Amino acid sequence: LDLEIGISSIQDTRDVAIMVMNNSQRETEELQRYRELQSNRGIVLGILDASFHALFVINEACMIQMVNTKSSEVFGWSKEEFIGRNINMIMTHDIASQHNQYVETYLKTGIKHMIGTQREVTAKRKDGSTFPCQLGLAEPHGQSGLICGFIRDLTAEKKAREEMKAEQQLLEKVLDASFDALFVINEKGIIEKVNKASTEAFGWKSEELMGHNINIIMPQHHAKLHDDYLEHYAATGVRKMIGKQREVEARRKDGTTFPCILGMAELQHNRRRLYVGFIKDVTIQRSLLVAEAEREASDSLLHNILPEHIARRLKDDPSHIADHYENTTV
C-alpha cells in the first residue's frame, strides 16, 4: 500500500483549536443545510404524492428519475419498478418511437414542440391495457436536462361525456318522435332548439330557425304582442300564457297561416330561464268542426222545410228520396 503523507509543524496550539472549531462549525452548517434540503425534498415529495394525477420526471436519456404514488396507482408498477427505466414503458409502440425522436431532436436543437403544452394521447398500463389520457410536459426551472410529465387519466371523463352524448341523442330522438312542433326559446325570444316536427310544420330547416326570434313563425300582429308579453313577464313575473293552452294562428315559411294550439312551459337550465312551446296544428280538426256545423245546419234546414218523414228519409238516403218523390212540392 503506497501512502503520501504531508507533515507540517504547529506553531501555536491556539491555531489548532481555532481550526478545529471552524471545521466543526462548517460541518454543522453543512449538516443543517442537508437536513433542510431533505426536509424540503420530503415536503415536495409529499405534495407530489398528494396529486390527483400521475407525475414522471425523466432525464436526457428518457430514463425515469422520479414518480409519485398516483403513477403507481394508475399504471400498476411500483415506484421501484419505474425508477431507471425508459419512459416509453408506459406508451404504446407508435407513441414511444415518436417520443424518443422528439426528445432527441429537442436536446439537439432546443426547439420545443411539446414542452409547455398539453395533448391527448394513449397510455399503457403494466397489464398491457391502454387508456386515454392528457399529457402535459414542463421543464423545471434551473434543472437542465430534466423533463416533468403530468398525466391525467381521461377514462372516467370520456365515459361521462359518451354517456351524456348518448343521453342527448336519446332525448333528440324522443323529441323528434313527437307529433307536435316544439320550440325552446330564451328570455329574449330567441330560438335555441327545435324538433323535426317543427321543420315539417313550418317549412324551415332547423338551422334557419335556430338563432332567430320566435316571432318568425307568427303573423305580424301576434309577433309584437309576444315580444311585449315576454318583457312584461320578465319584469313582473305575472303569467298570462305560461302553463296554459290557447288557440292562435301560426305562419309558415311560405307566408301561409294555419290554426294551432299553443302550450307554453317554463324551465330553468344552467341558471337560465327558458321557455318551451308545443304547437299542435289543428287545421284538420278545424275543418271537421266546420263540416260538422254545416251538416247540422243542413239537417236543421231539411227538418224545417220538409215533412219529418221525408226529411228523415232524405237524410238517411238522399238518392232513394230523389227516385221516389220526384213530384213532391212544398
Phi, psi and omega in degrees: 000123180263128179236147175243120187244132175251133183233137175217156183273152178255121182277326185216128182296338178294328178297321179296317181297317180296317181296317179297319180295318180297317179298319181296320180294318179296319179297320179296316180295318179294320178296320179295317179296320179297315179296322178296317178298316178297321179295313179298319179297320178296321178295314180298314179298322178296320178295315181296322179291338178277353182294147177280350185240153179290144179228137176230140172241123181239159178260191184298333181269011180068019178273137183287126180256332183205144173221162175254176183298323182298328178299318179294320180295319185285318189259341176094351175270152174280166179300320181296326180288334180283313190301129176088358179257158181291142183297340182292357176295339180256012183244153171288162188302315183294321180287324181300315181294322179292322183294314179299319180294321180297312181299319179298316179295319181297317180294329181280319189252336184079003181280124183262111176262330185239335181300129179084006180238171177230145177207160180266128180224176176252128180251162184238134178272174180298326181279003177093347178288155182241163178205152179284142179210163175254126183251127175238130182246142178215153178251114182302137181296128178079006180241073183298135178093352179253143179228132177259135177237126176254132184236123179249119180292123183259007185303305182295321181296315180294321178298318179296319179295319180294320178295320178295320179295318179295320178295320178296318179296321178296316179299318178300317181294321179296315180295320180290339179281349180293141177283340183260149177290142180232136176229135172246124182235160177265189184294339179270358181086011181276131182288127179247341180203144174221165175247179184298321180298331179295315180293324180289322184284326187252346175088357176268154169282159182300320180291338177283334180272320184299133178089352178261159177292145182298341181291357176296338181255014182242148169299155188303319183291335177277330185300313181295320179298322181294316178299318179295322180296315180298318179296317181294319180293319179297327183277325187246336184079004180280124183265130175242332182240332183299129179080008180235167175236143176207158180270128180226179177250133180244159184238132177275174179299326182280002177095346179289154181243162178206152179283145180208161173260124181252126174239133183237143177222156180249143175217155177252129180218121182051046179063024177242146177266124179235158178236137178247127179242128175254130183238121180248119178290121182246026179303312182295315180299319178297317179297320179294321178295319179296316180296321179294319179296319179295321179295317179296322178294322179293318178298318180297321179295318179299316181292335182278331187251348181239157172302149187303316183291328178287319180298319180294316179297321179293324179293319182284321183209086183303323183292323180295318180295318182296325182287328189254350182231050181295327185261013181289134176237154181243000000 
